[in-house]
Amino acid sequence: MGWADPAHAGSVALNPQVDAMGTRLLLSLHHVTVRSADLERSEAFYCQLLGLQAGPRPAFAMPGRWFYLGAQALVHVLPRQPGSLAPTGPAIDHFALAAQGLADVERRWRAASWPYELRAPDITGQWQLFTHDPDGAQVELYFDGHEESWGGEAGCA
């Protein structure tokens, strides 16, 4: 069974990992930061397709947006800067979010003509739905293997 640190309420709970000295270093997934060429387009993706909510963000010098799952600012989006470490592509490979309602997600994304790849349960026992945000960051949603797929054509283009 997982646990959650009350200081990080709403974050993804992981089993505690203890190093050789008995110290727990990592608590949970706190947030993912992605770079965007268009903050408005990113907001539409994260809010309309993934169902996150735009929310408050500290008054940092650099503009950006924070998107929340409950009380947790799960995805931080910053503008892509010339000369940054990843000027032409995402600075992350992918991030994964636990999800539910596979058939509803498939219908919503097909209605929006949003491309995705659905992988049937394998050794993980989970459905995996892969897509990319508007700036190329790969997003994985994983669903319980007992959920039913909509049965429409996966990989909507």
Steps between C-alpha positions, in 0.01 A plus 500: 500500500630847417538794735491876465692766687247752642731782389446384143126430514361405164832382357538151358570259786790257464626229729774639718852430372774488760870520416780298665518748789128467572418841356192552288601743223207500260141549609280526189460648156452869578479658156627486144622810317477523123609773261244647262509710185138608563363523855138537384522186286654311793223616731237370257674159490551458874156634597269391218654163411655388829250668732749687717406841637701818445589644838708747695872535448751706698605829340824371350690727261445252215145456371339158519195301596426241767239227449345326797362158583304575816724705728825392328664715230592191300616652168700823477535654153769757419569678173766352277799734508754553220827335598334280765618145563224368273444768234334271246343222704363411839738483794329183628435163339152449642300506815227259602173567676268240651157538342155346487218497246693371199200487265399858589854626443514327161168655394605850617835484324353364176237776503785751533698321224790469746753230401582222743627143515318249719689193617307203635593355841822302491728386782411817691130413496421862411362676195745766382388798295784709356473844344702820476417841633502791251876549549604137459521379862381140509214437742396151613167428665472159658177324581407187691521199271141403586359813336336463162633685197249698298580278207541786256804529279800568724766736382257765386670740261 
